[in-house]
Amino acid sequence: MSLLLTACSTNGNNNAANSKTDTNTGTYGEETYHAIMAIPLLQGEPKDMQLVEDELNKLVKEKINVSLDLIPISIGNWTQQTNLMLSSGEKLDLLLTGTGTYASQAATGKIIPIDELLKGPGKGVAEALGEKYISATKISGKVYGVSSIHDLAQNYSYAMRKDLVDKYKIDTTDIKTLDDVEKVLQIIKENEPNLTPIVPGGAGSSVSMLVGYNQYDLLGDGVGVLMDRNELKVTNLYESSEYKAFLTKFHDWYTKGYILRDAATNQIVPNQLVKAGKVFSYLTNGKPGFDAQESRAAGMEMVSAELNGPTVSTNDVTGFMWAIARNSENAEKAMEVLNLFYTDKEVINLINWGIEGKHYQKVKGDIIDFAPGVDATNTGYMPNWDWLTGNTYLSYIYKGGDPEIWEKTKEFNDTASPAKALGFIFNIEPVKNEYTAIMNVTNQYKVGLESGTLDPEVVLPQFIEKLKEAGIDKVIAEKQKQLDEWAQANNVK
């Protein structure tokens, strides 16, 4: 992963970056392009969203002669609404894609190849990301999306309210396994009757107690995984004894009242449930600076315990990527907008933190704090998406955060244990009918099982049977075939 290499004002592909434009035309008289950018909301829409968007538009118009319309969409409705936008022909330039949608959107032509654009108007994106992480997203030799620059590895962590950790003298250094987590849940259940001990990570269709559990390489979608990250044998995870053991444990937690009762239908991200005083903890992906990030989002101090060390797989790199929709009327201009989010410090901090003096204030250097009279409970702008908007290494750091966070994040990425299949992306086209059927089955069963809600003794056999009927064995065989071909082509043994 490359650190910051250049700012937009010095990028040769943005010659108009420092030139003023009038309200209708650019530096050379070209018409202002109106770009549409869909972006996911992890919580309610900030009340000052329009104010920030107006200021952002001033910058983008001045730098590249584009008016930018942000379309915030609830994370719970994200997949359905963006697929509708892509399928209907509605104008859309930029959108977030990632694990579970990236390969299918590329295969069906809903997003376009951007290799050539990364050599021109997106050169700053390519330089900031580096060839390693650009190449890891290739499908059949072409790049359809670029990862946001953040922690591109993951560990499995357990996040908790620090006030209650201190109150009950919980030693976080002793929490290393799910059995250790269970002991903590029992303490909270017995002593805090009005508080739910734990909520699954994610919201909406991503609800799972297994979110971030990275002992396996999910190979993009979990439909055929590498149980051993150092081997290239594709296995049906859902038939494994390990998977059943996890589900059994989580269902036991659910029946004991440890897990949020409506976990399977919950549409609210975990840190916001903590903020609302409903839950104590959650399982999630950790990273350097995680505790400070979650503390800001939750409005109270959080602390986490790392359950396993950092690893990196294709899923981690392709988890959150920006792509250009085929519905874009000007892909070059769309890429120019994206380039700003990877190279321009002024732009990235405006969309991440809002308006200086109103939402935040500078403390020293790149350290910021809430503006006078503002905190996490009353700020008009705290979308908590600094990790997905582009190049987070350009982002300011909130007071209390680690001033060396970006150096540590780079080290975290560089030292993470790589999966053997890093860079492999499955092309569903040869088995798209079976794949669609499998997705319908997983949508029906997976959240209920992985949230602990459903009894695996009863429901897991039904889930496996439905997957078989949908053609999962055929898909796994095709994935193994493609993986073998990829390994041969890339000299992976």
N, C-alpha and C positions, 0 to 999 in steps of 0.2 A: 504494500500500500504506500502510495506516495503521499508525502505531506504537501501542504500548500506550495505550488510552484509559481503561480502567476495570478495577478489580479486582472479583472476584466478590462481595466483601463489600459493595460499593456498588451492585451491580446490582439494580435494582428487581424483576427477575423471580426473584430468589433471596432472598425475604424470610426464609427459614429459615436463611440461611447462617451466622448467628452463634448459632443456638439449639441447645441440647442436646436430644437425643432419646433415648428409652429404646430397648431392644433390639428392640422389635417395632413401635413406632408412631412417627410423626413428631410435629411440634410441635402439630398440630391433631388428632392421633389417627389420621391416615391410616396405612395399612399400609406398611411399608418395601417399596419396589419392588426386585426383584432384576434387575439389568441384566447382559447378556452382551456383552462387547466383544472382538471378534477383532482381534489385532494381529500383524503379521509379525515373525518373528525373522530377523535378518540373519546370525546365527551361532548357536552352541549356546545353549540356555536358561540364563541366569545362575543359579548355584546358590542365590542369595539371592532369587530371583524371588518366592517365596511370602512371605518376610519383608516385602518391599517392598509386595506386594499387600495384606497384612494392614494395614500402616500406611496405605496409600492408602484402604482401606475405612473406616478410622476417620474420615479426613477427609471422604470423600464422604458417609458416613452422617450426620455432624454437620452438613454444609452443606446437603444437599438430600434427606436421608432415603432414600438409595439404597445398597444393597449391590452392589458391582461385582465381577464375575467376569471376569478377563482370560484370554482363550484365546490363548496364544502359538502361532503356526503357522509352521513353517519356510518361508522365502521360496520354496524350490524346490517346495513342495507347496501354496503359497498359493492359486493360482487353482483348482486341482482341489478342494481341501478346502472353500474358502468357497462355491464353486458348489454343492457337495453340500449344505452347510448351508442355503443359500438355497433349493434345490430341494426338499429333503426336508421342509421345514416345521419343522425344528428351531429352537427358540427362539434368536434372535439379535437384538440391538438395534443395535449399532454395528459397522461394519467399514470397512476401508480399501478404497477403489476407486480407479480411475484409468484412464489411457490403456490402451486395449485391452479394458477391461471395463466402464467407466462407461456408455457409450452403450447397450450391449447389455443391461446390468442394468436401466437405466432403461426401455428399450423393452419389456422383458419383465416389468416390474412387480416385479422382485426387490428394488429399492430404491424408496423413496417420495419424492414431491415434498415439499420442506421450506420452501417460500416463507413460508407462514403461521407456521410454527414459528420462523423467523428474526425475525419481528416480535414474538414473545412470549418463550418460554423460551430462545430462541437469539439474543436481541437483542445480547448481548455478542459473539457470534461475528461477526455482521454488522458491528458497529461496528469490531471489530478488523481484519477483512479489508478492508472498504471496498467500495463499490458496484462499482468497476471489476472487481475480482476475483471478486465474487459473480456479476456479469452474465456474465463470461467462461465460466461453467460451465453456462449455460442450454441446455436442450434443448427445442425447441418452446415457448420462453417460460417454462419452469419450471426451478427449481433442484432438483437431486437430490443434490448433494454440495457440500462446502466444502473448499477447499484448506487444507492445513496452511500456516501462515505461516512461510516460510523464503525461500530464494532462489527467486523466481518467474521467473527468467530463467536462462540457462545459457550457458557457453562450453565449448569443447572443449579438454580439458587432458590432459597426459601426466604421470602421477605416478610418482616414482622414489624408491628408497632413497637418502637423502642421504649415508650413509657411503660408498657405492660411487660416487656422483656425485663426492664429494670425492677418493676414492682414485684415480680415473681422470681427474681434472681435466676433467670434463665441464662445459662452459659452457652452462648452461640457457638463457641469453639467446639462444643461437644456434639453439635448437630451436623452429622455427616451422611446419614442415610434416611430413608423414608420412615424407618422404625423410630429414629430419633425425633423426626418431625411429629410422629404420632404421640409421643410423650408430651410434647409441647401442646398439642391440640387438646389433650386430656386436661392439662392444667387450666387452659382457658375455658374449656367447657364447664369445668367444675366451679370456677371462681368468677366467671363473667357471663352470667346466664342471659343477659340481653345482647350478647355479641356472638356472631357466628365465628367459629375458630378459623375457617379457611374457605377460600373461593378458588375455583379453577382459574388458571391463567387465561387471558383472552376474553373476548366477548363475541356474542353472536355465533356464527358458524365455527369460530375458532376455539370455542370453549373446550378445554381439556385439562385434566390433571397431569397429562404427560407433556404439556407444552414445554419445549426446551429440553426434554429428556433425550440426551444426544449420544447414548451409547450405540445407537444404530444410525446408519446412513439411510435416510428415508428415500433417497433417490428422487427427490422432488415432491412426491405425493403420498408416499406410504403404501402404494399399490405395488408391492414387491420391494423389499428393502435388503440392505446388507446388514445382517445381524452382527457380523464381524466387520468392522470398518476397514480392516486390513486385508480383507478377502474380496473376491468379485463374484460371490455366489448369491444370486437373487432368491429371496425366501418370502413366503407369505407370512408376514408378521402376525396377522390376525389368527392364524392357526397355531402359533407358537405357545409353548407353556409359559414363557416369560410374559407375554401379553396378557394371558389369562390371570397370572399371578398379580399383575398390576391392577387389573380391573377388580379382582376379588378384594384386594386391599382397599381400593377407593370406595367400593360399594359398602364395605364394612364401616369405613369412616362415615359414609352417608347415613347408614342406619343408626349410627351412634350419635348423629346430630352434629358432627364436626363440619360438614360441608353445607354451603348455602342451599336451602331447600329448593329454590327455583334455578339452580345452577344450569340446568340444561337449556333454559330459555332466557337466561340473563343476557342483556344487551349492554351492560355497563362495564367498563374496564376496571380491573381490580383496584388500582390506586384510588379511583373515584368512589368505590364502595367503602374503602378505608376512610376517605375524606368525609363521607356521609355518616360515619360512625356505625356502620353495619357489620364490618368484618375486621378480623385481627391480622390475617396473613394471606399469602398466596404463593404458589409455585410459579416460577417464571425463568426467563433467560437473564443471566447476570452479565456484568461487564465492569470495567473500571469506571468509577464514578456513579455506579448504579444507585447506591444508597442516597446520594445527594439529589439525583434526578427524581427518585421516587418520593423523597421527602418534600421537595417543592410541589410535586403534583398532588400529593396527599394532604398537604397543609399541616403535616406533623412529621416528627423525625421518624425515619424508618431505618431498620438495620437488617442485614441479610447474612445468611450462612451459605457458603458454597458447598454443593453436594457432589459435584465432580468438576474436574479441571476443563480448561478451554479446548475445544476442538473446532475444526472448520470443515465443512462439506459444501457441496454445490448449493444445498438448501440455504445455507447461511449467506452465501453471496447473492443468491437470487431471491432472497426473502422479500426485499423491498427495492423495487427498481422502477425507474422512470422510462416510459416508452412513448413513442409518437403514434397516435391513432391513424388508421388509414383514412379516417374522416377529415384529417387535417387538410386545409386548403392551401397551406404553405409550409411544408415540412422544414424548409431551411429556416424560416422565421421561428418555428416552434423550437428548433434546435438552438437558435440564438437565445431564446428565453431560458432554456435549460442550461445553456452555457453560463449564464449569469449566476444561476444557483450553485454552480461549482467553482466559480472564479471571483465573484464580486462580494466582498466583505460587507459592503453597505446594504446590498440587496438581501443577503442571507440573514443578517441580523435584524433587519426590519420584519421579515416574514416570521422569524423565530421568536423575537422578543417584543415586537411592537414599536411604539414611538418613544424615542428618548425624551425624558422629562415628563412624560405622561404615564408610561407603563414601567419604565426602568430608568436608572441613572448610572452613569459611570462612577466607579469607585477608584480604581487605579488600573491603568493600562486596559487590558481586556476583561477585567473583573467588573461585574455589574451587580446592582441590587435593585429591589423594587423602588419605584419613585416615591417621594415623600407622601405619606398618607395611604400608601398602597401596600397590600400584602397578598398572600395566596388566596385569601378568602374573598377579597373584594376587587381584585384586578379585573380590568375589562378585557385583558388579552393575555392568555396563558394556554395556547393550544397544545403544548407538549409534543410538538412534532419536529423539534430541532434535529432529531436523529434521522429524519426521513426526507427533509426538504432538499438535500443536495450534499454539499461539502461541509460536514459538521466541524471539520478542523478550522474553518473560518469563523466559527461561532464564538460569541462571548461566553464567559463562564460566570455563573452566578456566585455571589459572595457565599463562602462556606464550602464551595466546591474546590476540588484540587486544582491549583494553578497549572500543574503538570499533566492534566488529564489527557490531553491529546497525545503527548509523548507516551504515556502509559497505554493508551488505546492502541497506538501503533505497535508497541511491544506485545500487547495482548494478541493482536492480529498476527504478528510475525512469528510468535512462539507457539501458537495454537497447533495442536496435533492435526495434520490434514488427513482427511479420508482418502483412501486409495482411488476412489472414483471422483475426486474433485475435478469439476469441469464437465462431467457427463450430464446431459439433459435428454430426457426421454422424449422421442417423437411419437405422439399418440396416433398419428394418422393411419398407420396400418391396422390399428385395432380401435378406431374411434367409436364404433358402435358399442363394442363391449365396454370401452372406457366410460362412455356416457351412462350405460346401465349400471356400472360399478359406482359411479359418483352418486347416482340416485339412491343406491342402496346405502352407501356410507352416510349420505345426508339424512337418511331415515334412522340409522342406528348409532353412528359413531359418537355423536355428542352425548347422547343418553348414557352410553356405556362409559366413556372416558371422563364424564363428570361425576361418576359414581352413582348416578341416579338409578340405572337399571341393573337388575341382578344378572351377572354374567352366567351363572349356572343355567338360567332360563333363556336369556336373550342371545348370548354369544353363539351358541350353536345355530340359532336362527340366522344370525348375521352371517356366519360362515357359509351356511347353506345358500343364502340369497346371493352372496358373492360368487359362489361356484356357478350358480345358475346364470349369473350375469356374464360369466366368462373370465373370471380373475386368473385362472390357470393359463389361458391363452395370452392374456396381457403380460403375465409374469414371464412366460416363455419368450414373448417378443422383446420384453425389456432385457432379458438375459442375452438374447441374440444381438441387440443393439449395443449392449455394454461390452460384449466380447469384441464386436467390430470396432468400437471406440478404443478399447484397450489396445488392440492390434495397431490401429492407426496412430495412436499416441505413444506407442512403445511402453505401455504400462503392463507389468508382469506381476 
